Amino acid sequence: MSGFFKSSIGRKVAMALSAFFLMIFLFQHFVINLLSVFSGEIFNEVSHFMGTNWLIQFVMQPVLIFGVVFHFIMGFILEIKNKKAQGVAYAKNNGAANSSWVSRNMIYSGLVILAFIVLHFIDFWFPEINTKYIQGDWSGVHEGVEGYRYFHELQEKFVNPARVVAYIVAFVFLALHLLHGFTSAFQSMGATAGRKKTLQNIGKAYSIIIPAGFIIIALFHHFNHIH
């Protein structure tokens, strides 16, 4: 197994598999958040189930965190390996003629996304961990909030326009990252050239619709928050 990760093909396959896993999670996360636009009550019910189900909390959540960490570490390793392999020629390479801006700057869009994940953890995950595992409160309610607290907390996070702008910028970079990463992941898994156009079209749709949807959700709650 260690030999697999040391090979260029092995690292690319591992990177692709972690990308698929994260894209599936991203879609699932988007669907749940989209519920908050149509029904705060349904969003609360689904969020409470996700936040208290033992399988999600103790199996899927650790796997997700591992997937995120693994994907970013593998991305940095591949970037370093590529630069070393290209050596001096890398500095002289006419990148604009041979590849897109997105593909040449995946490391930078990845860093922006990583910074966003840290912000997202500070906004939602860390407080949730504190409430459930440190305070021991699994009720899903807060004093002064009718019903479950999740919808109210979501709205409160998007009151600050600076935070909304940060989320929008992050999702724009996520779209750029996905535009190259989606097709690249399939190619790493052996997708044929004949399917490249189809995969590019699917990738473009996914890369635009999902980030744009998250932006719409953030703007919706910013302009419709509880005063």
C-alpha positions in Angstrom: 0.0 0.0 0.0 2.8 2.4 0.8 4.3 1.7 -2.6 1.0 2.6 -4.2 1.0 6.1 -2.6 4.7 6.6 -3.6 3.9 6.2 -7.3 2.6 9.1 -9.4 -0.4 7.1 -10.6 -1.2 5.9 -7.1 -1.2 9.4 -5.7 -3.5 10.7 -8.6 -5.9 7.8 -8.1 -6.0 8.5 -4.3 -6.5 12.2 -5.0 -9.4 11.4 -7.4 -11.1 9.0 -5.0 -11.0 11.6 -2.2 -12.3 14.2 -4.6 -15.3 12.0 -5.5 -16.0 11.4 -1.8 -15.9 15.2 -1.1 -18.1 16.0 -4.1 -20.8 13.6 -3.0 -20.7 15.1 0.5 -20.8 18.6 -0.9 -23.9 17.7 -2.9 -25.6 16.2 0.2 -24.6 19.2 2.3 -26.1 21.5 -0.4 -29.4 19.6 -0.5 -29.8 19.9 3.3 -28.9 23.6 3.4 -31.3 24.2 0.5 -34.1 23.0 2.7 -33.6 26.1 4.9 -34.8 28.3 2.0 -38.1 26.5 1.8 -38.9 25.4 5.3 -37.1 26.2 8.5 -39.0 23.5 10.3 -37.9 20.7 7.9 -34.3 22.0 8.0 -34.4 21.8 11.8 -35.7 18.3 11.8 -33.1 17.1 9.3 -30.3 18.9 11.0 -31.3 17.4 14.4 -31.3 14.0 12.9 -27.9 14.5 11.3 -26.5 16.0 14.5 -27.7 13.2 16.8 -27.6 10.0 14.7 -24.7 7.9 16.1 -23.8 6.5 12.7 -23.3 10.0 11.3 -21.6 11.4 14.3 -19.2 8.6 15.2 -18.6 6.9 11.8 -19.4 9.2 8.9 -18.2 12.5 10.5 -14.7 11.1 11.3 -14.4 9.6 7.8 -15.4 13.0 6.3 -12.8 14.9 8.4 -10.2 12.3 7.3 -11.3 12.7 3.7 -10.9 16.5 3.8 -7.4 16.3 5.5 -6.3 13.6 3.1 -7.4 15.5 0.0 -5.6 18.6 0.9 -2.4 16.9 2.0 -2.4 14.8 -1.2 -3.0 17.9 -3.2 0.0 19.7 -1.7 2.2 16.6 -2.2 1.2 16.4 -5.9 1.9 20.1 -6.3 5.4 19.8 -4.8 6.2 16.6 -6.8 5.0 18.3 -10.1 7.2 21.4 -9.5 10.2 19.3 -8.7 9.7 17.1 -11.8 9.4 20.2 -14.0 12.4 21.8 -12.5 13.8 24.8 -14.4 11.6 24.1 -17.4 8.6 24.9 -15.1 9.7 28.6 -14.9 10.1 28.8 -18.6 6.9 27.0 -19.5 4.3 29.1 -21.3 1.5 27.9 -19.0 -1.2 30.0 -20.7 -0.6 28.2 -24.0 -0.6 24.7 -22.5 -3.2 24.8 -19.8 -6.0 26.8 -18.2 -5.5 29.4 -15.5 -7.6 27.2 -13.2 -5.5 24.1 -13.7 -2.3 26.0 -13.1 -3.6 27.5 -9.9 -5.4 24.7 -8.2 -3.1 25.0 -5.2 -4.2 28.6 -4.6 -7.9 27.9 -5.0 -7.4 25.0 -2.7 -5.8 27.3 -0.1 -8.8 29.7 -0.2 -11.2 26.7 0.2 -9.1 25.5 3.1 -9.4 28.9 4.8 -13.1 28.8 4.2 -13.4 25.4 5.8 -11.6 26.7 8.9 -14.1 29.6 9.0 -17.0 27.2 8.5 -15.8 25.1 11.3 -15.5 28.1 13.6 -19.0 29.2 12.6 -20.8 25.9 12.9 -18.8 22.8 13.8 -16.8 23.9 16.8 -19.8 25.5 18.5 -21.8 22.2 17.8 -19.0 20.1 19.3 -18.9 22.3 22.3 -22.6 22.2 22.9 -22.9 18.4 22.5 -19.6 16.9 23.7 -18.4 19.5 26.3 -21.7 20.9 27.6 -23.5 17.6 27.1 -26.5 19.2 25.5 -28.0 17.0 22.8 -31.5 18.5 22.9 -31.0 20.7 19.9 -32.8 23.6 21.5 -31.7 26.9 23.1 -33.5 29.0 25.6 -35.5 31.8 23.8 -35.5 29.9 20.5 -38.8 28.2 19.5 -38.3 24.6 18.3 -34.9 23.4 17.3 -32.1 26.0 17.2 -30.4 25.1 13.8 -32.4 27.4 11.5 -32.1 30.3 13.9 -28.3 29.8 14.2 -28.0 29.6 10.4 -29.8 32.9 9.9 -27.7 34.6 12.7 -24.4 33.6 11.0 -25.4 35.5 7.8 -26.4 38.8 9.4 -22.9 40.2 9.1 -22.3 41.3 5.5 -18.5 40.7 5.8 -19.1 37.0 6.5 -21.5 36.8 3.6 -18.9 38.3 1.3 -16.3 35.8 2.7 -18.7 32.9 1.9 -19.3 34.2 -1.6 -15.6 34.6 -2.4 -15.0 31.1 -1.1 -17.7 29.6 -3.3 -16.4 31.4 -6.3 -13.0 29.8 -5.7 -14.7 26.5 -5.1 -16.4 26.8 -8.5 -13.0 27.4 -10.1 -11.5 24.5 -8.3 -14.3 22.2 -9.3 -14.2 23.2 -13.0 -10.8 21.6 -13.3 -11.0 19.0 -10.5 -14.2 17.3 -11.6 -12.9 16.3 -15.1 -9.4 15.7 -13.8 -10.6 13.2 -11.2 -12.4 11.1 -13.8 -9.3 11.2 -16.1 -7.2 9.9 -13.2 -9.6 7.0 -12.9 -9.1 6.1 -16.5 -12.0 7.9 -18.3 -11.6 7.6 -22.0 -11.0 10.6 -24.3 -14.3 9.9 -26.0 -16.2 10.7 -22.7 -14.1 13.8 -22.0 -16.6 16.2 -23.5 -19.6 14.7 -21.6 -17.6 14.7 -18.4 -16.6 18.4 -19.0 -20.3 19.3 -19.5 -21.4 17.5 -16.3 -18.5 19.0 -14.5 -19.3 22.5 -15.6 -22.9 22.1 -14.5 -21.9 20.7 -11.1 -19.2 23.3 -10.6 -21.5 26.2 -11.3 -24.9 25.0 -9.9 -23.6 23.8 -6.5 -21.5 26.9 -5.5 -24.1 29.3 -7.0 -26.7 27.5 -4.9 -24.7 28.0 -1.7 -24.2 31.7 -2.6 -28.0 32.0 -3.1 -28.6 30.4 0.3 -26.2 32.8 2.1 -27.8 35.8 0.4 -31.3 34.6 1.1 -30.6 34.3 4.9 -28.7 37.6 4.9 -31.7 39.5 3.5 -34.3 37.5 5.4 -32.7 37.1 8.8 -34.6 37.5 12.0 -34.3 41.1 13.3 
